């Protein structure tokens, strides 16, 4: 039912055997003017139903006893008019789809523009937040630098004070008199005297 010719799909349908002498052809072929297979299938289904109605109408016109006698030219003219009406309908459908696609594209463009606007506002807010954060970090670094400098200065001052105090202690010790030892006590003096040794023979009886 579908045939791809070049970049476009074509609708194909065999003409019933009893109608071929009237239409002078064995197949109906019509360009769907699309390269989209899904869209081509939808249009082909519609054409299949319409051509079936056309074949039934031609069969009724040629077989109904009360109908006037029709020539082959009349049948072909009817079929050609049917094809022309079908092409007009097809053009209207394409125009409708085109307008719908344009409307959808416009809506999509509008939504994208709104989304982009929202993103830009978000980026502006984030940019301001980053600027404030940078300022805060800069001030914090400056405060840390000042605090470090003050701490370093105080540390150096304390070191100098400790060094000065040590020197003062050394100087005071140098000025004080030497420590004198107290004289030994009597017991201690006796202990220091040499012990006399008396011979046993000289001992009194």
C-alpha positions in Angstrom: 0.0 0.0 0.0 3.0 2.3 0.6 5.9 2.8 -1.8 8.9 5.1 -1.3 9.9 6.9 -4.4 12.9 9.2 -3.9 12.3 10.9 -0.6 8.4 10.8 -0.7 5.9 8.0 0.0 3.3 7.1 -2.5 -0.1 5.4 -2.0 -0.8 2.3 -4.1 -3.9 0.3 -4.5 -5.0 -2.3 -7.1 -8.1 -1.5 -9.1 -10.8 -4.2 -8.8 -10.9 -6.4 -11.9 -14.5 -5.5 -12.8 -13.6 -1.8 -12.8 -10.4 -1.9 -14.7 -12.1 -1.7 -18.1 -13.9 1.4 -17.0 -10.9 3.2 -15.5 -8.3 1.9 -18.0 -5.8 1.1 -15.3 -4.9 -1.7 -12.9 -3.6 0.4 -10.1 -4.2 3.7 -8.3 -1.1 5.7 -7.3 -1.0 9.0 -5.4 1.8 11.0 -3.9 1.5 11.5 -0.2 4.1 14.4 -0.3 5.8 13.3 2.9 8.9 11.5 3.9 7.6 10.7 7.4 6.5 7.0 7.4 4.1 7.4 10.3 2.3 10.4 8.6 2.3 8.4 5.3 0.6 5.4 7.0 -2.1 7.7 8.4 -2.7 9.3 5.0 -2.6 6.0 3.2 -5.3 4.6 5.6 -7.5 7.6 4.8 -6.9 7.1 1.0 -7.7 3.4 1.2 -11.1 4.2 2.7 -11.8 6.9 0.2 -10.7 4.9 -2.9 -12.9 2.1 -1.6 -15.9 4.5 -1.5 -15.0 5.6 -5.0 -14.9 2.1 -6.3 -18.3 1.3 -4.8 -19.7 4.5 -6.3 -18.4 3.6 -9.8 -19.7 0.0 -9.4 -23.1 1.4 -8.4 -23.1 3.8 -11.4 -22.3 1.1 -13.9 -24.5 -1.7 -12.5 -27.6 0.0 -11.2 -30.5 -0.6 -13.7 -32.1 2.7 -13.1 -28.9 4.6 -13.7 -28.4 6.2 -17.1 -26.0 4.6 -19.5 -22.5 5.9 -18.8 -19.5 5.9 -21.1 -16.0 5.1 -20.2 -15.2 8.8 -20.5 -17.9 9.6 -17.9 -16.4 7.1 -15.5 -12.9 8.4 -16.0 -14.1 12.0 -15.6 -15.8 10.9 -12.3 -12.6 9.3 -11.1 -10.5 12.3 -12.1 -12.8 14.6 -10.3 -12.6 12.3 -7.3 -8.8 12.4 -7.4 -8.9 16.2 -7.7 -11.2 16.5 -4.7 -9.0 14.2 -2.8 -5.9 16.2 -3.7 -7.7 19.4 -2.6 -8.6 17.7 0.6 -5.1 16.5 1.0 -3.8 20.0 0.5 -6.2 21.3 3.1 -5.0 18.6 5.5 -1.4 19.6 4.8 -2.2 23.3 5.3 -4.0 22.4 8.6 -1.1 20.3 9.8 1.3 23.1 8.8 -0.7 25.7 10.7 -0.9 23.4 13.7 2.9 22.8 13.5 3.5 26.5 13.3 1.3 27.1 16.3 3.0 24.3 18.3 6.4 25.7 17.2 5.3 29.2 18.3 4.1 27.8 21.7 7.4 25.9 22.1 9.4 29.0 21.2 7.4 31.0 23.8 7.9 28.4 26.5 11.6 28.3 25.7 11.8 32.1 25.9 10.0 32.0 29.3 12.3 29.3 30.5 15.4 31.2 29.3 14.1 34.3 31.0 13.7 32.3 34.2 17.2 30.9 33.9 18.6 34.4 33.3 16.9 35.7 36.4 18.2 32.8 38.4 21.7 33.4 37.1 21.4 37.1 38.1 20.4 36.1 41.6 23.2 33.5 41.8 25.7 36.1 40.4 24.7 38.6 43.1 25.0 35.9 45.8 28.5 35.0 44.5 29.5 38.6 44.6 28.3 38.9 48.2 30.1 35.7 49.1 33.3 36.9 47.5 33.1 40.2 49.4 32.5 38.3 52.6 35.5 36.0 52.0 37.7 38.9 51.1 36.8 40.7 54.4 37.3 37.4 56.3 40.7 37.0 54.8 41.6 40.6 55.7 40.4 40.1 59.3 42.4 36.8 59.5 45.5 38.6 58.2 45.1 41.4 60.8 44.4 38.9 63.6 47.5 36.9 62.6 49.6 40.1 62.5 48.3 41.2 65.9 48.9 37.7 67.3 52.4 37.6 65.9 53.2 41.0 67.3 51.9 40.0 70.8 53.9 36.8 70.6 57.1 38.7 69.8 56.4 41.2 72.6 55.9 38.3 75.1 59.1 36.7 73.9 61.0 40.0 74.4 59.5 40.4 77.9 60.5 36.8 78.9 64.0 37.5 77.6 64.2 40.7 79.6 63.0 38.9 82.7 65.6 36.2 82.3 68.3 38.8 82.0 67.0 40.6 85.1 67.0 37.3 87.1 70.6 36.6 86.1 71.7 40.1 87.0 70.0 39.9 90.4 71.7 36.6 91.2 75.0 38.2 90.3 74.5 41.0 92.7 73.5 38.8 95.7 76.4 37.7 98.2 77.6 34.1 98.1 75.8 31.7 100.4 77.8 31.0 103.6 77.7 27.6 105.4 76.9 27.8 109.2 79.7 26.7 111.7 79.5 23.1 112.7 77.9 22.2 116.1 79.8 20.6 119.0 78.9 17.1 118.2 79.8 17.6 114.7 83.2 19.1 115.8 84.0 16.1 117.9 83.2 13.8 115.1 85.7 15.7 113.0 88.6 15.3 115.6 90.9 12.4 115.3 90.3 9.5 117.7 93.2 8.7 120.2 94.3 5.2 120.5 95.5 4.0 124.1 97.6 0.9 124.4 96.0 -1.8 126.6 99.1 -2.0 128.8 98.7 1.6 129.9 95.2 1.2 131.0 94.7 1.8 134.7 93.7 -1.2 136.8 
